Amino acid sequence: MQSAMNAGRTSFAALLVTCLAAAGCHSGESRGPSTAAEVDAERSKSQDRLTDAASVLDEIAGADASRKIPQAITQRAECVAVVPALIEGAFIIGAKSGRGVATCRISGGWSSPGFFTMGGGTAGAQIGARSADILMLVNSERAKRSFLAGDLRIGGEVSATAGTVGSGRAVDTSDSSLKAEVVSYSRGRGLFAGADLSGVVVHSDPDATHAVYGPGEDFSKVLTKTEPASPQANQFLSKVAAIFTRP
């Protein structure tokens, strides 16, 4: 009986990890042609993602200074990426999965929002699952190029660190947040802190991109120009502009 239960748990764990590592069973590759109803549903979910991402940024920019990001770090950001409700869970191996939205600095402001998936993780003994909002700042030109290409591997070829929290405190020159190519934060259960995204891979989300912008667009193009934006996109971009301004 016990061996059967253990086997069941192992099988479930393998399925869970496989699913999560594939970014919630949603890969960076398009599933192919979709019906009009499927495109409409994907567009609606993508607009909801923008609304949720704006809410995450609003929480970060709230009145509680201890939850804010130091200005020395916000001014470095070349791209700002938000994953509302990233899922982390495993029985044997830790895995992370989520779908996010991002914008990058362009001449005169910020680009149209681009859509991406996030999956993968590191080994761990945690049992269970949890959800947290993730904010990821892409701070170097090299990391930005990988991000725009839709294939950013965090903690491998690109250096990454959990961000320093608290705009009211000074950030000295030895702080790793001032040197890392990717800096990340998490918010869950009312807490805001740095986040470890080691082993996570970011891919473009062509299904969402095509649903919102049309089949002729792709992730890299969207993040280098400004397209006509929806009210949800404008809300997200206004939050980014307010938080990540430069002198």
C-alpha positions in Angstrom: 0.0 0.0 0.0 2.7 2.4 1.0 4.8 1.6 -2.1 1.8 2.2 -4.3 1.3 5.6 -2.6 5.0 6.5 -3.1 4.8 5.5 -6.7 1.7 7.6 -7.2 3.5 10.6 -5.6 6.5 10.1 -7.8 4.4 9.9 -10.9 2.5 13.0 -9.9 5.7 14.9 -9.1 7.1 14.0 -12.5 4.0 15.3 -14.2 3.9 18.4 -12.2 7.6 19.3 -12.8 7.2 18.5 -16.5 4.2 20.8 -16.7 5.7 23.6 -14.7 9.0 23.5 -16.4 7.2 24.1 -19.7 5.8 27.4 -18.3 2.4 26.1 -17.2 2.1 23.6 -20.1 2.4 26.6 -22.4 5.7 26.6 -24.4 7.4 29.5 -26.2 6.3 27.9 -29.5 2.9 28.6 -31.0 0.3 25.9 -31.1 -0.5 26.8 -34.7 -3.7 28.2 -36.3 -6.5 29.0 -33.9 -10.2 29.6 -34.3 -11.6 33.1 -33.9 -13.1 32.1 -30.6 -9.7 30.9 -29.3 -8.0 34.1 -30.5 -10.6 36.2 -28.7 -10.2 34.1 -25.5 -6.4 34.5 -25.7 -6.8 38.3 -26.2 -9.1 38.6 -23.2 -6.6 36.7 -21.0 -3.8 38.8 -22.2 -5.6 42.0 -21.4 -6.4 40.6 -17.9 -2.6 39.9 -17.6 -1.9 43.6 -18.3 -4.4 44.7 -15.6 -3.0 42.3 -13.1 0.6 43.5 -13.9 -0.4 47.1 -13.4 -1.9 46.1 -10.0 1.4 44.5 -9.0 3.4 47.6 -9.9 0.9 49.7 -8.0 1.5 47.7 -4.9 5.2 48.1 -5.3 4.9 51.9 -5.7 2.6 52.1 -2.6 2.9 54.5 0.3 5.0 52.0 2.4 8.6 52.9 1.5 9.9 49.6 2.9 8.3 47.8 0.0 9.7 50.0 -2.7 12.8 49.5 -4.9 15.7 51.9 -4.4 15.9 54.5 -7.0 19.5 53.5 -7.8 18.1 50.2 -9.0 15.0 51.4 -10.8 17.0 53.8 -12.9 19.2 50.9 -14.3 16.2 49.0 -15.7 16.3 48.6 -19.5 13.2 46.3 -19.5 10.6 45.7 -16.8 8.8 42.4 -16.7 5.9 41.3 -14.4 4.5 37.8 -13.9 1.3 38.0 -11.9 0.9 34.8 -9.8 4.0 32.8 -10.8 3.4 29.3 -9.5 6.2 27.4 -7.6 5.6 23.9 -6.5 7.1 20.4 -6.4 7.3 17.1 -4.5 10.9 16.4 -5.4 12.2 19.1 -7.7 11.4 22.8 -7.4 9.8 24.3 -10.5 8.4 27.7 -11.5 5.8 28.6 -14.1 4.0 31.7 -15.2 3.0 34.0 -18.0 4.0 37.6 -17.9 4.1 41.0 -19.7 7.1 43.3 -20.3 8.1 46.7 -21.7 11.5 48.0 -22.6 13.0 51.5 -22.8 12.9 53.1 -26.2 13.6 56.6 -27.5 11.1 58.9 -25.7 9.6 56.4 -23.3 8.6 52.7 -23.1 7.6 50.2 -25.7 4.3 48.5 -26.2 3.8 45.6 -23.8 5.2 42.2 -24.9 4.0 38.9 -23.7 6.2 36.0 -22.4 6.3 32.7 -20.5 8.6 31.8 -17.7 9.4 28.2 -16.7 12.0 26.0 -15.0 13.7 26.2 -11.6 16.2 24.7 -9.2 16.3 21.5 -7.2 14.7 21.6 -3.8 13.0 19.5 -1.1 9.9 21.7 -0.7 6.5 19.9 -0.7 3.5 21.9 -1.8 2.9 24.8 -4.1 2.7 28.5 -3.7 2.0 31.6 -5.9 3.7 34.9 -5.9 3.8 38.0 -8.1 7.2 38.4 -9.8 8.9 41.6 -10.9 12.0 41.2 -13.0 14.3 44.0 -14.1 16.6 43.4 -17.1 19.5 45.8 -16.6 22.3 45.1 -19.2 22.4 45.3 -23.0 23.4 41.7 -23.2 20.5 40.5 -21.1 18.2 42.8 -23.0 19.3 41.2 -26.3 18.6 37.7 -24.9 15.2 38.9 -23.6 14.2 40.4 -26.9 15.3 37.2 -28.7 12.8 35.4 -26.5 15.4 33.2 -24.8 16.7 34.6 -21.6 18.3 32.0 -19.2 18.5 33.5 -15.7 21.5 32.7 -13.6 23.4 30.9 -16.3 24.9 33.1 -19.0 23.2 36.1 -17.5 24.0 37.1 -13.9 21.1 37.5 -11.6 20.3 38.4 -8.0 17.4 38.9 -5.6 16.8 42.6 -5.4 17.3 44.9 -2.5 14.0 46.3 -1.0 13.5 49.7 0.6 13.7 53.0 -1.2 14.5 54.7 2.2 17.8 52.9 2.6 21.1 53.7 0.8 22.4 51.2 -1.7 26.2 51.1 -1.6 28.5 50.2 -4.4 29.0 46.6 -3.1 25.3 45.8 -3.5 24.9 43.0 -6.0 21.7 44.6 -7.3 23.8 47.4 -8.8 25.9 44.9 -10.8 23.6 42.0 -11.8 22.2 41.8 -15.3 18.8 40.7 -13.9 17.3 41.8 -10.6 14.1 40.2 -9.4 11.5 40.6 -6.6 8.5 38.8 -5.4 5.2 39.7 -3.6 3.0 37.3 -1.9 0.9 37.1 1.3 1.4 40.8 1.7 5.2 40.6 1.7 7.6 42.2 -0.8 11.1 40.9 -1.1 13.9 39.9 -3.4 13.3 36.7 -5.5 15.6 33.9 -6.6 14.9 33.0 -10.2 18.0 30.9 -10.7 17.4 28.3 -13.5 14.4 30.0 -14.9 14.1 30.4 -18.6 12.1 33.2 -20.3 10.5 32.6 -23.7 8.3 34.8 -25.9 4.6 34.0 -25.9 3.6 34.0 -29.6 -0.1 33.0 -28.9 -0.7 36.1 -26.8 1.4 38.3 -29.1 -0.6 37.3 -32.2 -3.9 37.5 -30.4 -3.2 41.1 -29.3 -1.2 42.5 -32.1 -2.0 40.3 -35.1 -0.2 37.3 -36.7 2.4 39.6 -38.4 4.0 40.7 -35.1 6.5 39.1 -32.8 7.9 39.7 -29.3 11.1 41.4 -30.3 9.4 43.9 -32.7 6.7 44.8 -30.1 9.3 45.6 -27.5 11.2 48.0 -29.8 8.3 50.3 -30.9 5.0 51.7 -29.8 1.8 50.2 -31.2 -1.7 51.5 -30.6 -2.4 50.4 -27.0 -5.5 49.2 -25.2 -6.7 50.9 -21.9 -5.2 47.9 -20.0 -1.8 48.4 -21.8 -1.9 52.2 -21.1 -2.5 51.5 -17.4 0.4 49.2 -17.2 2.8 51.5 -19.1 1.8 54.5 -17.0 2.7 52.6 -13.8 6.1 51.6 -15.3 6.8 55.2 -16.4 6.0 56.5 -12.9 8.3 54.0 -11.1 11.2 53.7 -13.5 11.8 57.3 -14.5 15.4 58.6 -14.9 16.5 62.1 -14.0 
